[in-house]
Amino acid sequence: MILGKRPDIERFLKAPDPHIRAALIYGRDMGVVHDRGRQLAAKLVKDPDDPFDVAQLTDGDLDADGGRLEGELAAQSLMGGRRLVRLRFATEKSGPDKVAAEALVRHAAGELNPDAFLIIEAGALGKTSDLRKAAEKSAGAAVIPCYEDEPGDVARLVRETLAQDNLSLNADALALFVARMPKERGVARQEIERLALYLGPGSGALAAPADLEPFLGVEPEASLLDAASDAFGGRLADAQAGLRRAAQEGEAGPAAVRAIGMHLGKLRRVLTLARNGASLQEAAKASGVFWKQEREFLRQARGWSLEDLDKLQPDVLAADRDCKTAGSPDRLISERLALSVAGRARRLGL
């Protein structure tokens, strides 16, 4: 069963068909894939993180032990609840792809534990993927392809996420914020959470465009963009010079931190697209990397990994928060962040 239309997908995620035993969720935007995987898992079991009822696997587990997935699907719940098996699938290898396909077919047909449910979260599976073909042909499996968010999808995500903290934006503020949002959902969600912290969780605030100006700031000037690129490229002296030049041009610390955050977000998007099958050059073009900066950006993309960027993200958020504290030495904070980024880049060999 292929669920290609949004209303059908949302209905299934809210109330999974009891005759379906497996779901393949795949697409280039892994943020959307993981979001839908979490939604579905929350409807199937009381606690998606419960190690007694839920098994978490990766394609590496299948590569190491070809029978592991079927073994987990045949097992009974230790606590008497429903058994859930979650597989994060990011490989392009044919071996694990075939193993996952065979296990899905057997499980969807009820040959293993018929009360268990299998969720597979995968990248951009091609039409030749055994796993994708098996899921599309199986009556006991749901296939949910995920595409890059449209502006309307981002707007809905902003409204729903802010509403959880009793916050909202008026129509003009929402349009302004959505226009500045990155397209990759994982990065966009982090920006929304950062906005919620800025507005004050639980405050009931209804923000207008004027309320967002201090948060969004202005687009960083070329000096800040160059400084951010130099930091991620391991060139500390050049990064510091760029920050000081920007300060002379009137750009304060928060704008410098935002430029670093924007560069991190662009690197994350490129690496996510590359992990899901695109070449680095294709991913850079899709992410809006200017052609004159492409060579240096690709050098950085080869040196950084998504895991390295994840470790750096809390430092960027903390610096952003500290810069906006009254009386804070925002210029020093931004330079210290650039120093940290450049140091990590050097340790990565950049």
Secondary structure by P-SEA (a helix, b strand, c coil): cccccaaaaaaaaacccccccbbbbbcccaaaaaaaaaaaaaaccccccccccbbbbcaaaaaaccaaaaaaaacccccccbbbbbbbcccccaaaaaaaaaaaaaaaaccccccbbbbbbbcccccccaaaaaaaacccbbbbbbccccaaaaaaaaaaaaaaacbbbcaaaaaaaaaaccccaaaaaaaaaaaaaaaccccccccccccccccccccccaaaaaaaaaaaaccaaaaaaaaaaaaaacccaaaaaaaaaaaaaaaaaaaaaaaacccaaaaaaaacccccaaaaaaaaaaaccaaaaaaaaaaaaaaaaaaaccccaaaaaaaaaaaaaaaaaaaacc
